[in-house]
């Protein structure tokens, strides 16, 4: 979901003076780690209020932070701070879905209409697999709601958005393409439907299943599925969005918000350490049987780099990375691991919308995996 960021890059550079980098470094002390810190500082100097990063490899664990935890202060970003992970939530949800497939309680070929009669007009033609890999054609509800910088978005920050309502708003529009499975178009609505299917299959909310099947077994103590709870518990950096006010466009603190807006496709909260452990466990086969992990790494459409809730990219040194990235409006995160699990990297930042951090983040990830 980080691609949403591009439409928000509109806040003036006056914010720059409020978020000068203040770095914190800890770890193995290996020389190239300093290059990672410089890269993190460069991101906060150009496009973020604060950032935090963890690298795990054969040399141990390195953590770096940069910028400030809250505008108007000099407080450092907590190295173990929590943040909204956005669409990395989809990897957790997809893992639970595939666990149910392994147990015979779901099939990838099952039709949405079978599990959720009437929820989607052409649900009898859309499969669980197509929801997972964004080939369903179901319209994305997030494109249909007020979003920053509109003031209306801010007015709804504490509103509870039931998944059924968001799905209804989405499917009132025509499909993004026909027939299902013929193309790729990112759809958060598809993951709301998956969350509802998990509840039908198990009798429990998807959040409880994520907790029971992933969070507790892996001891991810900084990870949670908040539901409608608006606060980020524990140490955390503040997140901001640009909003058009009567006095002009300003960054507004959106740390407190009702995460039901993000729902099953983006509501979760975590830490860099927890996400590194999760991605390592997933690619290690501890959460899924090998044949379903292979399905997870199979693109829905030829040439795309997105499978069943998992995406991948190749570094300049020829190493393939598996993981996901997420945009929770006021927070952005990236979490990737090598296929052999020898190195995991997670990076999170609170953007200030002076610029687009994507290229700088990609360069930093490349350095972290290749040096």
BELQUIDA-V333368 format. One record per residue. PSI is psi in degrees with one decimal (* if undefined). BURIAL is I if it has 9 or more other ideal C-beta (glycine too) atoms within 8 Angstrom, else O. D_CENTER is the distance of its C-alpha to the mean C-alpha in whole Angstrom. Layout:
BEGIN
psi=<PSI	PSI>
burial=<BURIAL	BURIAL>
d_center=<D_CENTER	D_CENTER>
END
This chain:
BEGIN
psi=<-2.5	-19.1	-23.7	-28.1	-33.8	-29.9	-5.0	-0.3	78.5	-4.5	141.5	160.3	-0.6	-23.3	-21.9	-38.4	-15.2	-11.3	45.5	142.8	134.9	102.2	148.5	134.6	134.5	147.1	-148.8	-20.7	8.0	137.4	-42.5	-12.9	-31.8	-32.7	-35.1	-41.4	-41.6	-38.7	-39.0	-42.1	-37.2	-35.9	-45.3	-27.4	-27.0	-31.9	16.2	150.3	-45.7	162.1	151.4	149.4	142.2	134.9	129.9	128.1	-167.3	-16.8	-0.9	-148.3	130.7	135.4	138.2	148.9	160.9	158.1	-156.0	156.4	-27.9	133.9	143.6	2.8	173.9	14.5	130.1	153.3	129.6	128.6	-30.2	23.0	155.5	154.3	158.8	126.3	-5.6	-133.6	-2.7	-22.0	-36.3	-33.1	-38.1	-47.4	-41.2	-37.7	-44.6	-43.4	-44.7	-28.8	-39.7	-34.8	-44.6	-31.3	-3.2	13.9	-13.5	160.2	145.2	-26.0	-4.3	144.0	142.2	-40.5	-26.1	-41.9	-34.8	73.0	127.4	-4.5	-34.1	131.3	-39.7	37.0	-22.9	-9.3	-8.6	131.9	164.6	-41.3	-42.5	-30.7	-42.3	-39.4	14.6	37.7	17.4	-28.3	0.0	128.7	147.8	117.4	-29.1	-21.0	-9.0	-0.4	157.3	130.7	162.3	141.7	17.9	142.6	-29.9	-36.1	-45.6	-35.5	-24.1	13.2	-28.0	6.4	142.0	125.3	99.7	140.4	-39.3	-37.0	-43.5	-38.7	-43.9	-42.5	-39.6	-50.2	-3.2	-11.6	158.1	155.1	153.6	-23.4	163.4	148.6	168.1	140.0	-6.8	-10.8	-179.8	130.5	120.6	128.5	110.1	-27.5	-36.9	-36.4	-26.6	-41.6	-39.7	-39.7	-40.5	-37.3	-40.8	-42.0	-40.6	-39.6	-29.7	-20.5	7.3	150.8	150.2	-34.2	-40.8	-37.0	-38.8	-43.3	-45.7	-36.7	-23.3	-56.6	-50.2	-46.7	-35.7	-1.1	50.9	79.5	-19.5	9.6	138.8	160.1	96.7	-17.0	-108.3	3.2	124.0	-10.3	152.9	110.5	148.5	-179.1	138.6	150.5	153.3	146.1	151.8	154.3	152.1	131.2	138.6	107.3	173.4	-24.9	4.8	-178.6	125.0	155.5	129.7	135.0	119.0	25.6	-41.7	114.8	156.8	112.0	1.7	-21.3	-33.9	-32.6	-150.5	-14.6	0.2	10.5	-12.8	156.7	141.9	-169.7	166.4	-40.3	-45.4	-43.2	-36.7	-41.3	-41.5	-48.7	-37.9	-42.7	-39.5	-50.3	-18.6	-7.5	13.2	-15.9	-22.4	148.2	155.0	-41.0	-30.0	-30.3	-36.8	-39.8	-38.2	-29.9	16.7	122.0	145.1	-28.9	134.4	134.3	-14.6	160.6	40.9	125.7	-126.5	81.8	9.8	140.1	170.0	161.4	157.5	139.1	172.4	-20.9	11.9	12.6	129.8	133.2	139.1	140.8	-138.6	167.5	161.1	146.9	109.9	34.9	-64.3	-4.6	147.1	145.7	151.3	133.9	119.9	155.2	153.8	157.6	-32.9	2.8	19.5	-20.0	132.9	142.5	129.6	135.1	135.2	147.5	159.9	101.9	150.9	0.5	20.4	-23.1	172.2	118.2	-3.2	-48.8	-41.0	-37.8	-44.4	-40.4	-38.5	-41.2	-41.3	-43.3	-41.5	-32.7	-21.9	-27.0	*>
burial=<I	I	O	I	I	O	O	I	I	O	I	O	O	O	I	I	O	I	I	I	I	I	I	I	I	O	I	O	O	O	O	O	I	O	I	I	I	O	I	I	I	I	I	I	O	I	I	I	I	I	I	I	I	I	I	I	O	O	O	O	I	I	I	I	I	I	I	I	I	I	I	O	O	O	O	I	I	I	I	I	I	I	I	I	I	I	I	I	I	I	I	I	I	I	I	I	I	I	I	I	I	I	O	O	O	I	O	I	O	I	I	I	I	O	I	I	O	O	I	I	O	O	I	O	O	I	I	I	I	I	I	I	I	I	I	I	I	I	I	I	I	I	O	I	I	O	I	I	I	I	O	O	I	I	O	I	I	O	O	O	I	O	I	O	O	I	I	O	I	I	I	O	O	O	I	I	O	O	O	I	O	O	O	I	I	O	I	I	I	I	I	I	I	I	I	I	I	I	I	O	I	I	O	O	O	I	O	O	I	I	I	I	I	I	I	O	O	I	O	I	O	I	I	I	I	I	I	O	O	I	O	I	O	O	O	I	I	I	I	I	I	I	I	O	I	O	O	O	I	I	I	I	I	I	I	O	I	I	I	I	I	I	I	I	I	I	I	I	I	I	I	I	I	I	I	I	I	I	I	I	I	I	I	O	O	O	I	I	O	O	O	I	I	O	I	I	I	O	I	I	I	O	O	O	O	I	I	I	I	I	I	I	I	O	I	O	O	O	I	I	I	I	I	I	I	I	I	I	I	I	I	I	I	I	I	I	I	I	O	O	I	O	I	I	I	I	I	I	I	I	I	I	I	I	O	O	I	I	O	I	I	I	I	I	I	I	I	I	I	I	O>
d_center=<7	8	11	12	13	16	17	17	19	22	23	26	26	28	25	26	28	26	24	26	24	25	24	24	25	25	26	28	29	29	30	28	25	27	26	22	23	24	21	19	22	22	19	20	23	22	19	17	19	17	15	15	15	16	18	20	22	26	27	25	22	22	20	20	19	21	21	22	20	21	23	27	27	27	25	23	20	20	19	18	16	13	10	8	4	3	3	3	5	7	8	10	11	13	14	16	17	19	20	22	23	24	26	28	26	24	25	23	26	26	26	24	27	29	26	25	29	29	25	25	28	28	26	29	28	24	23	20	20	19	17	15	15	15	19	20	21	20	19	16	17	14	17	20	19	20	17	18	21	23	24	24	20	21	24	21	19	20	21	20	19	20	18	21	22	19	20	23	23	21	23	26	25	26	24	22	25	27	28	25	24	25	22	19	17	13	13	11	15	15	12	14	17	16	16	19	21	19	21	24	24	24	26	23	20	16	15	19	18	15	17	20	19	16	16	20	21	19	20	16	18	15	13	13	13	14	16	17	18	17	17	15	18	19	19	16	16	17	15	16	17	20	22	25	28	32	32	30	26	25	21	21	19	17	16	18	16	16	13	14	14	10	12	11	8	6	8	8	9	10	12	12	15	13	11	13	16	13	13	16	18	16	17	21	21	21	19	20	24	24	25	21	19	21	20	17	17	20	19	19	21	23	22	18	16	14	15	14	11	11	11	14	16	19	20	24	25	24	22	19	16	14	10	7	5	3	6	7	10	12	9	7	6	7	9	12	15	18	20	22	20	22	20	16	14	11	11	10	12	13	14	18	18	21	20	17	15	14	17	18	15	16	19	18	16	19	21	20	20	23	26>
END
